[in-house]
Amino acid sequence: MTLAKLSNNWFPSVPSIFDRFFDGELMDWNRTNFSSTDTTLPAVNVEENDNEFLIEVAAPGLTKDDFRLNYDNGRLTISSEKKNETEEKSEGKITRREFSYQSFQRSFTVSETMVNAEKISANYENGILHITLPKRDEMKPRPPKQIEIK
């Protein structure tokens, strides 16, 4: 999956937090989004508002216990592993055995200058893992300051 950065044609000289977000300070999409079993990766939505970045991972059929969410040295890693085994026996002998194994891992580089790592939170609801990365106060937009003329 490749994420393309949108061009800001109206104000090309004004960088935004969103631009820095995709330039690598928060996310590193190219090297770190991989599946350890070459299976399809779940879809991910990333959204920014004034106070936080929101990541949504579409992973139906899993439970919150199937996920591992780690933050270590500026890297947020979302991974999941699920194993299923069924076995049928007839007269004490195995007549049929089936198993499946699913796993994925997605990693994002998270700049501690932009995000308050201590307040990262997550919840899993209706097949979607919601991860909230609150912005540090100094990264939030501020209203224009009125300057008094003397």
DAMO-V178219 format. One record per backbone hydrogen bond with DSSP energy under -1.0 kcal/mol. NH is the residue of the N-H (numbers start at 0). CO is the residue of the C=O. E is the energy in kcal/mol with one decimal. If there is no record, write none. Layout:
NH_CO_E ; NH_CO_E
This chain:
8_6_-1.1 ; 13_10_-1.6 ; 19_15_-1.9 ; 20_16_-2.2 ; 21_17_-1.5 ; 22_18_-1.2 ; 24_19_-1.4 ; 26_20_-1.3 ; 33_31_-1.1 ; 33_104_-1.3 ; 37_34_-1.2 ; 44_55_-2.4 ; 46_53_-2.6 ; 48_51_-2.5 ; 52_132_-2.2 ; 53_46_-3.2 ; 54_130_-2.7 ; 55_44_-2.6 ; 56_128_-2.5 ; 57_42_-2.6 ; 58_126_-2.8 ; 61_58_-1.1 ; 65_62_-1.7 ; 66_63_-1.0 ; 67_78_-2.7 ; 69_76_-2.4 ; 71_74_-2.1 ; 74_71_-1.1 ; 75_107_-3.3 ; 76_69_-2.9 ; 77_105_-3.3 ; 78_67_-2.5 ; 79_103_-2.1 ; 80_65_-1.4 ; 81_101_-2.8 ; 83_99_-2.4 ; 85_97_-3.1 ; 87_95_-3.3 ; 89_92_-2.8 ; 92_89_-1.6 ; 94_87_-2.7 ; 95_87_-1.6 ; 97_85_-2.4 ; 99_83_-2.5 ; 101_81_-2.7 ; 103_79_-1.8 ; 104_33_-1.2 ; 105_77_-2.9 ; 107_75_-2.9 ; 109_73_-3.1 ; 113_110_-1.2 ; 114_110_-2.3 ; 115_133_-2.9 ; 116_114_-1.2 ; 118_115_-1.7 ; 119_116_-1.2 ; 120_131_-2.0 ; 122_129_-2.2 ; 124_127_-2.5 ; 127_124_-1.6 ; 128_56_-2.7 ; 129_122_-3.4 ; 130_54_-3.1 ; 131_120_-3.0 ; 132_52_-2.9 ; 134_50_-2.8 ; 135_113_-2.2 ; 138_135_-1.9 ; 139_136_-1.0
